[in-house]
Amino acid sequence: MEIKNKTQNPESQPHVSLTHFSKVEVDLEVKIGGVKTDIGSLMNMKAGDTLKSEVKLNEKVKLILDGNTVAEGILVEEEGCFCFQVTSVK
């Protein structure tokens, strides 16, 4: 079988519009921060315990897509749910 390499004129190549991808769903993560503790405390943890972080309530948090920060924002409350309010887009 012979394969022929045809060079196409760029004008004749199909045009792909980004609107084709606008309905593709993605999973985003909101990274608030971390908590440090020791192994003993972790092993003794039970329901009802609280772990304090160093993150302040009005501090910026990150919106992550596939390990990459795509936006920063703050956590707000809306109708009893935590929501992410965008303050900047990367």
N, C-alpha and C positions, 0 to 999 in steps of 0.2 A: 504494500500500500504506500502510495506516495502522498506526502502532506505538502501542500503548497502554502507558502507564507504570503498571504495577500496583505498588502499595505493599503489601509483604507484612508480616505480623505477624512480629516477630523469632522468636516461638516456632515459626512454621511453616517457617523457613529450615532447610536441612539442617545438621546438626552435623558438623563435621570434627574428627576426633580426631587428635592428634599421633602416635598409635601407627601411623597410616597411613604416616608418613614415617620410621619407625624403621629400616627396611631400606634406605633410600636411601644409596648409597655416596658418599663425598666424598673428595677428595684433600687431605691435610694436608701441610704443610711444617714441618720443624724448622729454625728459624733459629739457627745456632750463633753466627755473628758474621762479621766481615769480615777481610780480609787486605789490607794496602796494600803495593804494590811499584811499581817504576818500569817504564816501557815497555821499556827495554833488558833488564831481568831477565825480563820477560814474554816477549820475543821470543827469548831464549836458553834458556827453560825446556825441560827434557827429562824423560823418564820417570825416576823415581827421585828427582827433586828434592823438597824439602819446603818448604812455605811456613808460616812461624810466624805465628800470630795472637796477639793480646793476651788471648784468652779463656782463663781458667784451667779446669782439668778439673772442678772442683766448682761452677763458676759457672752460674747459671740461664740456660736457653735458652728460646726462645719456640716455641710450637706455633701455626702460622698456618693459617687457613682463609680463602681468598679475600682475602688481603691484610690480614686482621684477626687480632690476637692473641686466641686463645681460651683459652690456658692457658700457664703457665710451669712449668718443671720442670728436672730435671737428667738428663744422659746417664748411663746405667748399662749394664753388660754382662750379658747373659743368653744362655747357650748359644752363646757366640761371636759374638753380634750386639749392635750398639748398640741400646739401648731408651730410650724417653722415659718417665721417672718423673714423674708430675704432682705438683707442689708447691702450685699454686694454679690456680683456674679463674676466668677473667674474666667 
